[in-house]
Amino acid sequence: MNFEAHRDFAVKLDNEDPLRSFRDRFIIPKHNGKEQVYFLGNSLGLQPKTTRTEIDKVLGQWSDYGVEAFFLGDDPWINYHDHLQKPLAKIVGANPAEITVMNQLTVNLHLMMVSFYRPAGKRNKIICEAKAFPSDQYMFESHVRHHGLDPDQTIIEIQPKEGEQYISLDDILETIEQNKDELALVLWGGVNYYTGQLFDMQAIATAAKKAGAMVGFDLAHAAGNVNLELHNWNADFACWCNYKYLNGGPGAAGAAFIHERYHQDNSLQRFAGWWGYNKSTRFKMEKGFVPIASAEGWQLSTPSPLLYACLRASLDIFEEAGWEKIQLKKDKLNSWLWFLLDELNRQQAGQVLECITPRQEKGCQVSLLMLEKGRAVFDTLTAKGIITDWREPNVIRLAPVPLYNSFEDVWDFYTMIRDILARP
Ligand SMILES: Cc1ncc(COP(=O)(O)O)c(C=O)c1O
C-alpha cells in the first residue's frame, strides 16, 4: 500500500479499518483527562471492559454456591477451562487438546523441562538464544545443575554476528547441525523481548527434530501477536504468558502447548498433581497417578476461576474480531509505523534512529536504537501521554496492537518524535 505522511491519511486508514470499533471494548488509561496512546501491549495488555463483568460472574457463583460452584449453576467452574482452550488453540495453531491454561510462564517452562529435557550421556546440550529473557536463563541453569551438569559446558547460546543486532537463521541452523550428536533440546523465544526479532520457528523446529532433539518455544512475545502453527511445525512444547498481547491481566494464568503425540506417552517424565488426574475418577482420590490424556494432564493445582475469567473476557474479543482480521490489521498498522520511521530518518539531516527489529522478521513490536536525544525523546513522549518503554542503553520499545491502537495513535507518536528532534 502507498502511504502518505499526513494526519488525514491516518484518519482515512482508521475509517477504513474493519476492527476500529474494538478499541471501545478496552479501558484506555487517561493522561491529563485524555486517552493515552498506549503502546505497551507487549508488556501488559489493556483491560477489556468485560473483564469486570466476567470476574463479577465468578464472585456471584461463589456467593451463590460456595464450593459447589465447581459443579452447580449454568457455568460450573469444573468446565471453565473449556472456554479458554479453543480460542487459544486458534491463536497458536494447535488442537484444543494440546492447550492447557495453568500456573505462570516460568513455572510452566520448568514443568516442560522436566518432561522434555532428558539429558542422556553425551546428548545433554541445550541450544538457546543469547540474551534470552533472564527468567529463561535462570531456568536453564537450574535444570542443568539439577541434572548434575555444568551450565558452561551444556548451554550453547547463539549470539548475533559481531556488529549485528539480530541472530541469523543460518547461524541457528548451522549450530543445530554442528551439535546434532550431543543435542538434547532447542528452546527458543518466538519473538525476542529486546529486539522484537521474530524467528522462523518452523525452520528451527524442523532442524531440531532432524537432529534428534526436542524443541520448545517461549512464546511470551509471540502469542496473540504473530501467526503460529505449533502443531504443524511439529514443536514438542511451547509456553507463554497471557498478560501481554492476550490481555489476561497482571499475573494472568499462563498456558502451555504439548503436542498430542505425548498425551498418552507414559514413558515421558512429568511432575504430577491432582488437577492433571483423569477427570472421571479424580474425586475417588485413589493412589497412583492416571493423567488426563491431553495437555491438561500436566496441570497440578486447582486453577483460579478468577484468573480464568480475566482471560476469557479477552479471548471472547479475539474470537469476535477473528484472528485473520487481527493479523491483517497488525500488518497494516506495522507497515504504517515503519513508513513513518523511514520518513523521520529521511527528513533529518542524518539518521536519527535505527530499528534494531529486523524489517522482514517482526511482529507488533519495534525497538528503536536512538542515535540522538534518546532519553529526551522518551521522557517527552511519556510526559505527553504516549506510553512506550525504555531499555538501557538507549532503546525505545513500542508495540502498536491491532485491537486497541489506531493509525492516528501511530501518527501522534511520529509527530511527537519529529518535533522533539527538530528542536535545536
Ligand atoms: C520471554 C519471557 N520469558 C519469561 C518471562 C517471565 O514470565 P513470568 O513472570 O510470567 O514467569 C517473560 C516476562 O515478561 C518473558 O518476556
Ligand as a Chemical Component Dictionary entry (heavy atoms), coordinates in Angstrom:
data_LIG
# 
_chem_comp.id                   LIG 
_chem_comp.type                 NON-POLYMER 
_chem_comp.pdbx_formal_charge   0 
_chem_comp.three_letter_code    LIG 
# 
loop_
_chem_comp_atom.comp_id 
_chem_comp_atom.atom_id 
_chem_comp_atom.alt_atom_id 
_chem_comp_atom.type_symbol 
_chem_comp_atom.charge 
_chem_comp_atom.model_Cartn_x 
_chem_comp_atom.model_Cartn_y 
_chem_comp_atom.model_Cartn_z 
_chem_comp_atom.pdbx_ordinal 
LIG C1 C1 C 0 10.365 -14.043 27.081 1  
LIG C2 C2 C 0 9.900  -14.108 28.511 2  
LIG N1 N1 N 0 10.096 -15.239 29.204 3  
LIG C3 C3 C 0 9.720  -15.341 30.500 4  
LIG C4 C4 C 0 9.096  -14.282 31.147 5  
LIG C5 C5 C 0 8.707  -14.450 32.583 6  
LIG O1 O1 O 0 7.313  -14.563 32.713 7  
LIG P1 P1 P 0 6.603  -14.858 34.114 8  
LIG O2 O2 O 0 6.977  -13.742 35.036 9  
LIG O3 O3 O 0 5.144  -14.818 33.791 10 
LIG O4 O4 O 0 7.064  -16.175 34.600 11 
LIG C6 C6 C 0 8.846  -13.102 30.438 12 
LIG C7 C7 C 0 8.178  -11.963 31.091 13 
LIG O5 O5 O 0 7.965  -10.909 30.559 14 
LIG C8 C8 C 0 9.275  -13.005 29.093 15 
LIG O6 O6 O 0 9.098  -11.891 28.390 16 
# 
loop_
_chem_comp_bond.comp_id 
_chem_comp_bond.atom_id_1 
_chem_comp_bond.atom_id_2 
_chem_comp_bond.value_order 
_chem_comp_bond.pdbx_ordinal 
LIG C1 C2 SING 1  
LIG C2 N1 SING 2  
LIG C2 C8 DOUB 3  
LIG N1 C3 DOUB 4  
LIG C3 C4 SING 5  
LIG C4 C5 SING 6  
LIG C4 C6 DOUB 7  
LIG C5 O1 SING 8  
LIG O1 P1 SING 9  
LIG P1 O2 DOUB 10 
LIG P1 O3 SING 11 
LIG P1 O4 SING 12 
LIG C6 C7 SING 13 
LIG C6 C8 SING 14 
LIG C7 O5 DOUB 15 
LIG C8 O6 SING 16 
# 
